[in-house]
Amino acid sequence: MDKENKLYFSVDSRLLFQLGEKLVTDRAVALAELVKNSYDADATLATVHLQEVKKENGTIIVEDNGTGMASDIFNDTWMRIATIDKEVHPISNVYGRQKAGEKGIGRFACRRLSKILEIESVAENNRGEKELLKAVFDWSEFVSGSDLNNQPVPASTTIVPPETPTGTKLILKNTNEAWTAQDVKRLQQELIDLFTPMPFESELAEKPEAYDPGFKIDFKSTDFLVGVESLDKSFFSNAWAGLSGHVDSEGNATYKIKTTAGLARQIEKTLICKQPFEYLRDATLNVYIFSYKTEFFRNSSWKMRQTEKIGLERGGIKVYADNFRVFGYGIKQDDWLSTDYDRGRSIITLSSEVSSYADEGVRPGLLLFRTNNVFGYVKFSRSSNPMLEITVNRERITSGPPFEDLRKFARLGIDFVTVVYANLVAQEQKEKREREKAREESQAKAAEEAREREEAARQKAAEEAKKAEEERQRVEEKLSSAIDEAEYATNKRINAEQARKVSEEKRLLIEKDSLRTTNPSLWQEAFESALQKEKDLFDTEKLAIAEEQAALDRLNKLRTELADTVITHADDARKAEKDARQAEEERKRAEEEELQFQRGKLRKEYILLRVLASTGTLILIFEHELQALIDDMDEMLTSAETVQKYMPGSEKGSFKIVLDSFSNRTEVVKELGEFLGLIMGADSRNEKRDWVLLPIVKQVFRPFEWYLKQGGIDWNPSIPDNLRTPRMYRAELVSILHNLMSNAVKAVRGEQSRHIEVKGWQEDNTLFIQFLDTGKGLDKSRWEAVFEPFESDSEPDIKFGVGTGLGLKIVRDIIKSYGGEVGFREPPKDWATCVEIYLPLEDEDEI
C-alpha cells in the first residue's frame, strides 16, 4: 500500500539576498521604502541621518515619530515575508493615509544598505500599554543553505512610561558601500521629491479642520554638506507658463495652459482631446514650462543661467502613484517622453491632436520643450488604474498599453504647450521683423523729412533775405525822392528868403529916400508898393518854410521806416537762418541715427564674418586631422573585417550589422572630407576657372545624401553635362550652392512632399541656375528681406544648424561681384519655392 505524505515549502535564507541586493538595486529607492513605512505609520517627521558613510561600515539611521510597531504587529507584519497586511488595511489609523509600502520591500531594502539592522520602536500594545520593542538582524547569519524559518532574530520588549513618545528607529550598521557627495546629493533630492516635486502646492490648498498635518523629511550627514532644498514658489514664478491636464473617470482628457503673471503677453488655452484614453483613468498632469530667455528673469532673484543649470540637474516630469514617487522617471538624463530624442532629430510635426492649434507656417516640433525645460509630475490613481503596475524593485512601471496611455497623456501635454509657444515665438519674430523694418523705415523717413525741413528752412531764409533787400531798396528809392524833394523845398525856401530880404532892403531904401519929404504922395505910393511886395514875399517864404519842413518830416519818417524795415527784416532773416541751422542739426542727428542703425547691422555682420574668417585656420587643422581619422577608420575597418572571419557563425550576423554601420559612417566622413577640400583646397581659393557646374553640384549634395535619405528627401539635378560657369573661385561657387541647398533641405524637412531640384541652363551669354523645392514656401513680402543681414526664415536643423541670417546675403554679394543677381521667383506648378541665379558669361574674345 502506497504511503501518502503532505509536503511543505521551506525557504532558503538566500531569498533575503535575492530580495535585497538583487531586487532593490538603487540605494535611494531602498531608503525611500523605509521612509514610506514612516509615512504609513502616520509619522509627521522622518529623519535620515548618514554617519561616516564615506567609507564602508558607516551607519544610516532612519527615525520617525509615527505610531511605531508593537510586538504583535511586528511579528505579524515585519517578520512575515509577503504579508498582505497593507492590502487588508490600506488606510492608516490616525490620518487616514493611503499606505505607500508594498510587498515588504522595506525590510529587504535594509539588507541592501547594511550588514546589520537594529530596530527600536515604541508603540501602544493591545493592552493599552506603551512598550519598547528591540530587534537585531545580522544578515550575515542568514547564509545560503540554511532554513530561513529556523534562523532566530534576537528581540525584546520592555514596558515604558505612558508619556514616552511613539515612533520607530532603524539603525543600519556597517553599510555595504561607500557614499560620495554626489550620491548623497541625489539621495536627498530623491527623498525631497518622494511625495511631491512641488511641496508649496499643498501649502496653498485649503485645509479642513481635521486634516493630515503633512509629512516632512529631515536630512542630516556628518560627512557632507547638505544643500539641496525644495524648489519654492519664487523659483516657479520664473516659468513661462503652467500646464495642467486631467483624465476623468471615462478616459476623457483636458489640458489647460496659462502663462505666468507679469508677462506682457497673456495666453490661456484649452485642449479637449477628441478620443478618450482606453486604459487611463483619473490621472493629473501639472507642469511648469521654462523658456530660458533673459526677459523672464529680469525681476527675479533667480538668475537665468542658475535656473537653466537646475533644469539640467532636476528638470523632467516625474511619475506619482497616488501620492508617492515611482522612481526612474524624471531623473537626470531620463527621456521617458522622448522629447529630447525628437527635438534632437528635429521632428517638425507633433501629435494630430494638437496640430490644428499651430498657426500657418509654424513648425512647432523644432521648439519642442526638452526635459530641462519642464518641472512637474503626472499622477495617477492606483485604484482606478490597477493595470498600471509598479515593478517589484519600485523603479519603473511595467510596460504595456496602460503605461503607453500614461506616457501619451504626459507627452500630449508637452506637445500642446509646445505648439502654443511656437505660435508665440513665430508671432514675436514676425513682430520683431516688422518693428525692425518700421524702425528702419521710420529712421529713413525721419532723415528725409529732416533734409526736407532743412531745405525748406534754407529756402525760407533766402526768401526772407531777398524780401528784406527788396523792401530796403523800395524804401531807399522813396527816401532818395524825399531827399530831392527836401533839397528842392530848402532851395525854394532859401530863394524866397533872399527875395524877401532884397524886397526888405528896397523898402528900407524907400523909407530913407528924400522923396518922402519932397513928394510925399509919390513916396507913399512907392512905399506901400514895396511894403506890399515885401509882405507877399514874406508869405511866399513862410510857405516855402512850411513846405521845407514837410519835406524834412517826410524824409525823417522814411529814414525811420528804412531803419525799422532793415531791423525787422534782419530779425526775420536771422530767425530764418536760425531755423535753417536748427533744421540742419536735426537733419544731421536723423542721418546719424540712421547711420548708427546701419552701422549696427554692419557691425553684427562684420563680427560674425570675422568669427567665420577666424575659423579658417581651425578648419584647415580640422581637415588635416579628419584625413588622419579617415585613415585610422579604414585601418580599423580592415582589422574588424579580418576579425569577423574568425568569429563564430552565430555572432557574425550581429557583428556584420555593426560593421556595415561603421563602414557607412566612414564613407560619410570621407565625403565630408572631400567637401571640405572643395571649400578649402588651394585651387578652390587661389584659382579662377570656368567650372563645369554639374559635378560640383553633385559634390555639394553627396556628403549629405545619407541624411537626406533618412529624412525622406530626394533631389534631382537637371543640368547639361557641359554647362560651365563664368571664371570664378570654386570656393565661392560651393558656398553659393551649399547655402541654397541647406535652405532647401530645411524648407522641405518634415513636409509631406520632400523634393528638391537644381536646374541649370544658358541663354545668350548668361548662365541661369534655379533651386526648386516643395517646402513651406516664403511669403512674397519676404522675398527681398531675407537677403538682408541676420534676416532668416529657415528653421534650425540637426545637420545644418541654426541659420545665421548671413547665408543669402553672402550668396548675393558673391553673385553681384560677378555682375549677376539672385532672387526669388514665382515657382512653377507643384513647387513651393524658386530661387534663381543669373551670371553673365564672358565673351570668348575676352578670355
ROMAR-990658 format. One record per residue (C-alpha): residue in three letters; x, y, z. Coordinates in steps of 0.25 Angstrom, whole numbers, padded with zeros to 4 digits, always signed. Layout:
N
ALAXYZ...
! end
This chain:
847
MET+0000+0000+0000ASP+0005+0014-0004LYS+0008+0023+0007GLU+0003+0038+0005ASN+0011+0050+0011LYS+0008+0064+0011LEU+0020+0073+0007TYR+0023+0087+0011PHE+0031+0098+0004SER+0043+0102+0012VAL+0050+0116+0010ASP+0065+0117+0008SER+0072+0129+0014ARG+0077+0132+0001LEU+0064+0138-0002LEU+0067+0150+0006PHE+0079+0152-0003GLN+0071+0151-0015LEU+0060+0161-0010GLY+0071+0170-0004GLU+0083+0172-0013LYS+0077+0167-0025LEU+0063+0173-0024VAL+0066+0187-0019THR+0078+0191-0027ASP+0077+0206-0024ARG+0081+0211-0011ALA+0071+0224-0012VAL+0060+0214-0015ALA+0064+0206-0003LEU+0064+0217+0007ALA+0051+0223+0001GLU+0044+0210+0004LEU+0048+0212+0019VAL+0043+0226+0019LYS+0030+0221+0012ASN+0028+0212+0024SER+0029+0224+0033TYR+0018+0231+0025ASP+0009+0219+0026ALA+0011+0219+0041ASP+0005+0233+0042ALA+0018+0240+0045THR+0019+0255+0042LEU+0034+0255+0042ALA+0045+0245+0038THR+0059+0248+0039VAL+0070+0241+0031HIS+0084+0242+0037LEU+0096+0238+0030GLN+0108+0236+0039GLU+0123+0233+0034VAL+0118+0227+0021LYS+0130+0232+0012LYS+0135+0218+0014GLU+0129+0205+0016ASN+0123+0201+0030GLY+0117+0214+0033THR+0103+0216+0039ILE+0090+0221+0034ILE+0079+0224+0044VAL+0064+0225+0039GLU+0055+0231+0051ASP+0041+0235+0051ASN+0030+0240+0061GLY+0019+0230+0056THR+0011+0220+0063GLY+0022+0210+0064MET+0021+0195+0064ALA+0016+0187+0076SER+0022+0173+0077ASP+0009+0166+0072ILE+0009+0175+0060PHE+0024+0173+0058ASN+0022+0158+0058ASP+0010+0158+0048THR+0015+0168+0038TRP+0030+0171+0039MET+0034+0157+0042ARG+0025+0151+0031ILE+0030+0152+0017ALA+0020+0156+0006THR+0010+0160+0017ILE-0004+0165+0011ASP-0006+0174+0023LYS-0005+0187+0015GLU-0015+0181+0005VAL-0025+0177+0016HIS-0022+0190+0023PRO-0019+0200+0012ILE-0023+0212+0021SER-0015+0217+0032ASN-0021+0218+0046VAL-0019+0233+0050TYR-0019+0242+0038GLY-0026+0232+0028ARG-0014+0232+0019GLN-0014+0223+0007LYS-0002+0214+0010ALA+0010+0214+0001GLY+0018+0202+0005GLU+0016+0189-0003LYS+0021+0174-0003GLY+0030+0177+0009ILE+0041+0184+0001GLY+0045+0192+0013ARG+0052+0180+0021PHE+0059+0175+0009ALA+0064+0189+0006CYS+0071+0189+0019ARG+0079+0177+0015ARG+0083+0185+0002LEU+0088+0196+0010SER+0096+0190+0022LYS+0100+0177+0029ILE+0093+0179+0042LEU+0079+0185+0045GLU+0075+0189+0059ILE+0061+0193+0061GLU+0055+0201+0073SER+0041+0204+0073VAL+0031+0210+0083ALA+0016+0207+0081GLU+0004+0205+0089ASN+0001+0190+0090ASN-0013+0183+0090ARG-0014+0185+0105GLY-0012+0200+0104GLU+0002+0200+0110LYS+0014+0207+0103GLU+0025+0197+0100LEU+0039+0198+0094LEU+0042+0187+0084LYS+0056+0184+0080ALA+0061+0174+0070VAL+0075+0172+0063PHE+0076+0166+0049ASP+0090+0161+0046TRP+0089+0158+0031SER+0102+0150+0031GLU+0095+0140+0039PHE+0085+0137+0028VAL+0094+0129+0020SER+0091+0121+0007GLY+0087+0107+0010SER+0080+0110+0024ASP+0065+0110+0026LEU+0060+0124+0027ASN+0049+0119+0037ASN+0059+0114+0047GLN+0068+0126+0047PRO+0066+0133+0061VAL+0065+0148+0062PRO+0069+0154+0076ALA+0057+0163+0080SER+0052+0168+0094THR+0040+0176+0099THR+0040+0186+0110ILE+0028+0194+0116VAL+0032+0209+0116PRO+0025+0221+0123PRO+0012+0225+0117GLU+0018+0239+0113THR+0029+0232+0104PRO+0027+0237+0090THR+0023+0227+0080GLY+0032+0224+0067THR+0042+0215+0061LYS+0057+0216+0059LEU+0064+0208+0049ILE+0079+0207+0051LEU+0086+0201+0039LYS+0101+0198+0043ASN+0113+0194+0035THR+0108+0200+0022ASN+0111+0191+0010GLU+0116+0203+0001ALA+0124+0216+0002TRP+0115+0228-0002THR+0120+0240-0010ALA+0116+0255-0009GLN+0108+0253-0022ASP+0101+0240-0016VAL+0097+0248-0004LYS+0092+0260-0012ARG+0084+0250-0021LEU+0078+0243-0009GLN+0074+0256-0003GLN+0067+0261-0016GLU+0060+0247-0018LEU+0055+0248-0003ILE+0050+0262-0005ASP+0042+0258-0017LEU+0037+0245-0011PHE+0023+0251-0008THR+0022+0263-0018PRO+0032+0271-0026MET+0025+0284-0023PRO+0022+0284-0008PHE+0017+0298-0008GLU+0005+0294-0016SER-0001+0287-0003GLU+0002+0299+0005LEU-0007+0307-0004ALA-0019+0297-0002GLU-0030+0300+0008LYS-0029+0291+0020PRO-0041+0286+0027GLU-0042+0285+0042ALA-0038+0271+0042TYR-0027+0269+0032ASP-0014+0262+0031PRO-0003+0271+0036GLY+0007+0266+0025PHE+0020+0259+0025LYS+0033+0265+0026ILE+0047+0258+0023ASP+0059+0264+0030PHE+0073+0260+0025LYS+0086+0260+0032SER+0100+0256+0029THR+0113+0256+0037ASP+0121+0255+0025PHE+0115+0264+0015LEU+0109+0278+0014VAL+0094+0277+0011GLY+0090+0287+0002VAL+0078+0282-0007GLU+0065+0288-0004SER+0051+0288-0009LEU+0048+0298-0021ASP+0039+0308-0015LYS+0029+0318-0021SER+0039+0328-0025PHE+0046+0318-0034PHE+0034+0314-0041SER+0029+0329-0043ASN+0040+0330-0054ALA+0033+0319-0062TRP+0028+0324-0076ALA+0015+0316-0074GLY+0007+0306-0065LEU+0001+0293-0072SER-0009+0285-0065GLY-0016+0273-0070HIS-0027+0263-0065VAL-0032+0250-0069ASP-0046+0247-0064SER-0053+0234-0060GLU-0057+0232-0074GLY-0043+0234-0080ASN-0046+0248-0086ALA-0034+0257-0085THR-0034+0272-0084TYR-0022+0281-0084LYS-0020+0296-0080ILE-0009+0305-0082LYS-0007+0319-0075THR+0005+0328-0076THR+0010+0333-0062ALA+0006+0346-0057GLY+0015+0358-0061LEU+0017+0355-0075ALA+0013+0365-0085ARG+0006+0355-0094GLN-0004+0347-0086ILE-0008+0334-0092GLU-0019+0324-0087LYS-0022+0312-0096THR-0031+0299-0094LEU-0030+0286-0102ILE-0040+0275-0101CYS-0036+0262-0107LYS-0044+0256-0117GLN-0042+0242-0114PRO-0043+0237-0099PHE-0031+0228-0094GLU-0034+0214-0094TYR-0026+0209-0082LEU-0024+0222-0073ARG-0034+0228-0063ASP-0033+0238-0052ALA-0019+0244-0055THR-0014+0258-0053LEU-0003+0266-0060ASN+0004+0278-0054VAL+0016+0284-0061TYR+0023+0297-0061ILE+0029+0301-0074PHE+0042+0309-0074SER+0048+0317-0086TYR+0062+0321-0083LYS+0061+0335-0088THR+0066+0347-0081GLU+0053+0354-0081PHE+0046+0344-0072PHE+0057+0346-0061ARG+0059+0362-0061ASN+0052+0364-0047SER+0055+0351-0041SER+0064+0347-0030TRP+0067+0334-0039LYS+0077+0336-0050MET+0074+0330-0063ARG+0087+0322-0064GLN+0085+0317-0050THR+0071+0313-0053GLU+0076+0306-0066LYS+0086+0299-0058ILE+0076+0294-0049GLY+0067+0290-0061LEU+0079+0281-0065GLU+0080+0274-0052ARG+0066+0274-0047GLY+0057+0276-0059GLY+0047+0266-0064ILE+0033+0260-0062LYS+0032+0251-0050VAL+0022+0240-0048TYR+0014+0238-0035ALA+0005+0226-0032ASP-0005+0233-0023ASN+0004+0242-0014PHE+0017+0234-0016ARG+0028+0235-0026VAL+0031+0224-0036PHE+0046+0225-0037GLY+0053+0224-0050TYR+0044+0235-0057GLY+0048+0250-0057ILE+0062+0247-0052LYS+0075+0254-0059GLN+0077+0249-0073ASP+0063+0242-0073ASP+0056+0244-0086TRP+0044+0235-0084LEU+0035+0244-0092SER+0045+0244-0104THR+0045+0260-0104ASP+0060+0261-0104TYR+0061+0250-0115ASP+0050+0256-0124ARG+0056+0270-0122GLY+0070+0265-0126ARG+0064+0259-0139SER+0057+0272-0142ILE+0044+0265-0143ILE+0035+0276-0149THR+0021+0271-0147LEU+0015+0267-0134SER+0002+0259-0130SER-0010+0261-0139GLU-0018+0265-0126VAL-0010+0278-0125SER-0006+0280-0140SER-0019+0289-0142TYR-0014+0299-0132ALA-0002+0302-0140ASP-0002+0315-0148GLU+0000+0314-0163GLY+0015+0312-0166VAL+0019+0309-0151ARG+0027+0297-0149PRO+0025+0294-0134GLY+0034+0281-0133LEU+0046+0290-0135LEU+0043+0297-0122LEU+0039+0284-0114PHE+0042+0286-0100ARG+0053+0277-0095THR+0054+0271-0081ASN+0062+0282-0075ASN+0051+0292-0079VAL+0040+0285-0071PHE+0038+0283-0056GLY+0025+0275-0052TYR+0018+0262-0050VAL+0008+0253-0055LYS+0000+0246-0044PHE-0010+0234-0045SER-0019+0227-0036ARG-0015+0213-0034SER-0029+0209-0030SER-0035+0214-0044ASN-0023+0208-0051PRO-0020+0194-0046MET-0013+0191-0059LEU-0002+0201-0056GLU+0006+0192-0048ILE+0020+0197-0042THR+0031+0187-0043VAL+0035+0179-0031ASN+0048+0187-0030ARG+0040+0200-0029GLU+0048+0207-0040ARG+0038+0206-0052ILE+0024+0203-0057THR+0022+0191-0065SER+0022+0193-0080GLY+0009+0191-0088PRO-0003+0199-0093PRO-0007+0205-0080PHE+0007+0211-0078GLU+0007+0215-0092ASP-0006+0223-0089LEU+0000+0229-0077ARG+0013+0233-0086LYS+0004+0238-0097PHE-0004+0247-0087ALA+0008+0254-0082ARG+0015+0255-0095LEU+0002+0261-0102GLY+0002+0272-0091ILE+0016+0275-0095ASP+0013+0275-0110PHE+0001+0284-0107VAL+0009+0295-0099THR+0020+0294-0110VAL+0010+0298-0121VAL+0005+0310-0113TYR+0019+0314-0110ALA+0023+0312-0125ASN+0012+0321-0129LEU+0016+0331-0119VAL+0031+0331-0124ALA+0027+0332-0138GLN+0018+0344-0135GLU+0029+0350-0127GLN+0039+0348-0139LYS+0029+0354-0149GLU+0026+0366-0140LYS+0041+0368-0138ARG+0043+0368-0153GLU+0032+0377-0154ARG+0038+0386-0143GLU+0052+0386-0149LYS+0046+0389-0163ALA+0037+0400-0157ARG+0049+0405-0149GLU+0058+0405-0162GLU+0047+0412-0170SER+0044+0422-0159GLN+0059+0426-0158ALA+0060+0427-0173LYS+0047+0435-0173ALA+0052+0444-0161ALA+0065+0447-0168GLU+0058+0450-0181GLU+0048+0459-0174ALA+0059+0466-0167ARG+0066+0468-0180GLU+0053+0474-0186ARG+0051+0483-0174GLU+0066+0488-0175GLU+0064+0491-0190ALA+0051+0498-0187ALA+0057+0506-0176ARG+0069+0510-0185GLN+0059+0514-0196LYS+0051+0522-0186ALA+0064+0529-0181ALA+0068+0532-0195GLU+0054+0537-0198GLU+0054+0546-0185ALA+0068+0551-0189LYS+0063+0555-0203LYS+0050+0561-0198ALA+0058+0569-0188GLU+0067+0574-0199GLU+0055+0578-0208GLU+0048+0585-0197ARG+0061+0592-0193GLN+0062+0597-0208ARG+0048+0601-0209VAL+0049+0610-0196GLU+0063+0615-0201GLU+0057+0619-0214LYS+0045+0627-0207LEU+0056+0632-0197SER+0064+0637-0209SER+0052+0644-0215ALA+0049+0650-0202ILE+0063+0655-0201ASP+0061+0662-0214GLU+0048+0668-0210ALA+0054+0673-0197GLU+0066+0679-0205TYR+0056+0686-0214ALA+0048+0691-0203THR+0060+0696-0196ASN+0065+0703-0208LYS+0052+0709-0210ARG+0051+0714-0196ILE+0065+0720-0198ASN+0061+0727-0211ALA+0048+0732-0204GLU+0057+0737-0192GLN+0067+0744-0201ALA+0055+0750-0210ARG+0049+0755-0197LYS+0062+0761-0192VAL+0064+0768-0205SER+0050+0774-0204GLU+0052+0778-0190GLU+0065+0785-0194LYS+0058+0792-0205ARG+0047+0796-0195LEU+0057+0801-0185LEU+0063+0810-0196ILE+0050+0815-0200GLU+0048+0819-0185LYS+0061+0827-0185ASP+0058+0833-0199SER+0057+0848-0200LEU+0045+0847-0208ARG+0038+0845-0195THR+0039+0860-0192THR+0039+0865-0206ASN+0028+0857-0211PRO+0020+0851-0200SER+0009+0845-0209LEU+0019+0839-0219TRP+0027+0834-0208GLN+0015+0828-0201GLU+0011+0820-0213ALA+0025+0815-0215PHE+0026+0811-0200GLU+0013+0804-0200SER+0016+0796-0213ALA+0030+0792-0207LEU+0023+0788-0194GLN+0012+0780-0201LYS+0023+0773-0209GLU+0031+0770-0197LYS+0019+0765-0190ASP+0016+0756-0202LEU+0030+0751-0202PHE+0029+0748-0187ASP+0017+0740-0189THR+0024+0732-0200GLU+0036+0730-0191LYS+0027+0725-0180LEU+0020+0715-0190ALA+0034+0711-0194ILE+0038+0708-0180ALA+0025+0700-0177GLU+0028+0692-0190GLU+0042+0690-0186GLN+0038+0685-0172ALA+0028+0676-0178ALA+0039+0670-0187LEU+0048+0669-0176ASP+0038+0662-0168ARG+0035+0652-0179LEU+0050+0650-0180ASN+0051+0647-0166LYS+0039+0638-0166LEU+0045+0630-0178ARG+0058+0629-0171THR+0051+0623-0158GLU+0043+0614-0167LEU+0056+0609-0174ALA+0063+0607-0161ASP+0051+0599-0156THR+0050+0591-0169VAL+0064+0588-0168ILE+0063+0583-0154THR+0050+0576-0156HIS+0055+0568-0168ALA+0069+0566-0161ASP+0061+0559-0150ASP+0053+0551-0159ALA+0065+0547-0167ARG+0073+0544-0154LYS+0061+0535-0149ALA+0060+0528-0163GLU+0075+0526-0162LYS+0074+0520-0148ASP+0062+0511-0152ALA+0071+0507-0164ARG+0083+0503-0155GLN+0073+0496-0145ALA+0068+0488-0157GLU+0082+0485-0161GLU+0085+0480-0147GLU+0072+0472-0147ARG+0076+0466-0161LYS+0090+0462-0156ARG+0084+0456-0144ALA+0074+0448-0152GLU+0085+0444-0162GLU+0094+0440-0151GLU+0083+0431-0144GLU+0080+0425-0158LEU+0095+0423-0160GLN+0097+0417-0146PHE+0086+0407-0149GLN+0092+0403-0162ARG+0106+0402-0155GLY+0100+0393-0144LYS+0095+0384-0155LEU+0108+0384-0162ARG+0115+0382-0148LYS+0108+0370-0146GLU+0111+0365-0160TYR+0125+0368-0158ILE+0127+0361-0145LEU+0120+0349-0150LEU+0129+0349-0163ARG+0141+0351-0154VAL+0138+0339-0146LEU+0135+0331-0158ALA+0148+0336-0164SER+0156+0333-0151THR+0151+0318-0152GLY+0158+0317-0166THR+0171+0313-0159LEU+0164+0303-0150ILE+0157+0297-0162LEU+0170+0295-0169ILE+0175+0288-0156PHE+0162+0280-0155GLU+0163+0276-0170HIS+0177+0270-0167GLU+0172+0263-0154LEU+0160+0258-0162GLN+0169+0251-0172ALA+0177+0245-0161LEU+0164+0240-0155ILE+0159+0234-0168ASP+0172+0227-0170ASP+0170+0221-0156MET+0156+0217-0158ASP+0160+0210-0171GLU+0170+0202-0163MET+0160+0199-0152LEU+0150+0194-0163THR+0160+0185-0169SER+0164+0179-0156ALA+0150+0177-0152GLU+0147+0170-0165THR+0159+0161-0162VAL+0154+0158-0148GLN+0140+0155-0154LYS+0146+0143-0162TYR+0150+0136-0149MET+0137+0139-0141PRO+0126+0128-0139GLY+0115+0128-0149SER+0105+0131-0138GLU+0112+0144-0135LYS+0115+0148-0150GLY+0101+0153-0153SER+0100+0163-0142PHE+0115+0168-0143LYS+0113+0170-0158ILE+0101+0180-0155VAL+0111+0188-0146LEU+0122+0187-0157ASP+0113+0191-0168SER+0108+0203-0160PHE+0123+0207-0157SER+0126+0205-0172ASN+0115+0215-0175ARG+0119+0225-0165THR+0133+0224-0171GLU+0128+0227-0185VAL+0120+0239-0179VAL+0133+0244-0172LYS+0141+0243-0185GLU+0131+0250-0193LEU+0131+0262-0183GLY+0146+0262-0184GLU+0144+0263-0199PHE+0134+0274-0197LEU+0144+0282-0188GLY+0154+0280-0199LEU+0144+0287-0209ILE+0144+0299-0200MET+0158+0300-0194GLY+0166+0294-0205ALA+0177+0303-0211ASP+0171+0302-0225SER+0158+0306-0219ARG+0163+0318-0213ASN+0174+0323-0222GLU+0170+0320-0236LYS+0158+0325-0244ARG+0153+0316-0254ASP+0141+0313-0263TRP+0136+0301-0255VAL+0127+0290-0261LEU+0114+0292-0252LEU+0108+0278-0251PRO+0120+0271-0244ILE+0121+0282-0233VAL+0106+0282-0230LYS+0107+0266-0228GLN+0119+0268-0219VAL+0112+0278-0211PHE+0100+0269-0209ARG+0108+0256-0207PRO+0112+0257-0193PHE+0098+0259-0188GLU+0091+0248-0196TRP+0090+0239-0185TYR+0084+0250-0176LEU+0074+0253-0188LYS+0071+0239-0189GLN+0068+0237-0174GLY+0059+0249-0176GLY+0051+0244-0188ILE+0057+0256-0196ASP+0060+0253-0211TRP+0067+0263-0220ASN+0070+0263-0235PRO+0080+0271-0243SER+0075+0276-0257ILE+0087+0282-0263PRO+0094+0279-0276ASP+0107+0272-0275ASN+0115+0283-0282LEU+0109+0295-0275ARG+0120+0304-0270THR+0121+0315-0260PRO+0128+0329-0262ARG+0142+0330-0257MET+0141+0329-0242TYR+0147+0323-0230ARG+0142+0309-0227ALA+0140+0312-0212GLU+0131+0323-0216LEU+0122+0314-0225VAL+0122+0303-0214SER+0118+0314-0204ILE+0106+0318-0213LEU+0101+0304-0215HIS+0103+0299-0201ASN+0095+0311-0195LEU+0084+0309-0205MET+0084+0294-0203SER+0083+0295-0188ASN+0072+0305-0189ALA+0064+0296-0198VAL+0067+0284-0189LYS+0062+0292-0176ALA+0049+0296-0184VAL+0045+0282-0189ARG+0049+0275-0176GLY+0036+0270-0169GLU+0027+0273-0181GLN+0018+0263-0187SER+0025+0265-0201ARG+0040+0266-0200HIS+0046+0269-0213ILE+0058+0278-0218GLU+0062+0280-0232VAL+0074+0288-0237LYS+0073+0293-0251GLY+0083+0300-0260TRP+0083+0305-0274GLN+0090+0316-0283GLU+0082+0327-0290ASP+0090+0336-0300ASN+0102+0340-0291THR+0096+0337-0278LEU+0097+0325-0268PHE+0084+0322-0261ILE+0083+0313-0248GLN+0070+0310-0241PHE+0067+0303-0227LEU+0053+0298-0226ASP+0047+0291-0214THR+0033+0286-0209GLY+0035+0292-0195LYS+0027+0302-0187GLY+0030+0314-0197LEU+0033+0328-0194ASP+0023+0339-0193LYS+0025+0349-0205SER+0027+0361-0195ARG+0039+0354-0190TRP+0046+0351-0204GLU+0055+0363-0202ALA+0056+0364-0187VAL+0063+0350-0185PHE+0075+0355-0193GLU+0078+0366-0182PRO+0088+0362-0172PHE+0082+0354-0160GLU+0069+0352-0167SER+0066+0337-0167ASP+0053+0329-0169SER+0060+0316-0169GLU+0058+0306-0157PRO+0068+0300-0148ASP+0074+0287-0153ILE+0082+0276-0146LYS+0091+0275-0158PHE+0091+0289-0164GLY+0090+0296-0150VAL+0083+0309-0147GLY+0083+0320-0158THR+0092+0332-0156GLY+0084+0341-0165LEU+0096+0343-0174GLY+0095+0332-0184LEU+0087+0338-0194LYS+0094+0351-0193ILE+0107+0344-0195VAL+0101+0338-0207ARG+0096+0351-0213ASP+0109+0358-0210ILE+0117+0347-0217ILE+0108+0347-0229LYS+0107+0362-0230SER+0123+0363-0230TYR+0122+0355-0243GLY+0111+0365-0249GLY+0100+0355-0247GLU+0087+0355-0238VAL+0080+0345-0229GLY+0065+0346-0225PHE+0052+0338-0222ARG+0043+0336-0234GLU+0029+0331-0235PRO+0031+0316-0234PRO+0026+0306-0245LYS+0014+0297-0243ASP+0016+0287-0232TRP+0027+0295-0226ALA+0027+0304-0214THR+0039+0312-0215CYS+0048+0316-0226VAL+0062+0323-0225GLU+0068+0328-0238ILE+0082+0332-0241TYR+0087+0338-0253LEU+0102+0340-0256PRO+0107+0347-0269LEU+0117+0339-0276GLU+0130+0345-0282ASP+0131+0346-0297GLU+0141+0337-0303ASP+0150+0348-0309GLU+0150+0354-0295ILE+0156+0341-0288
! end
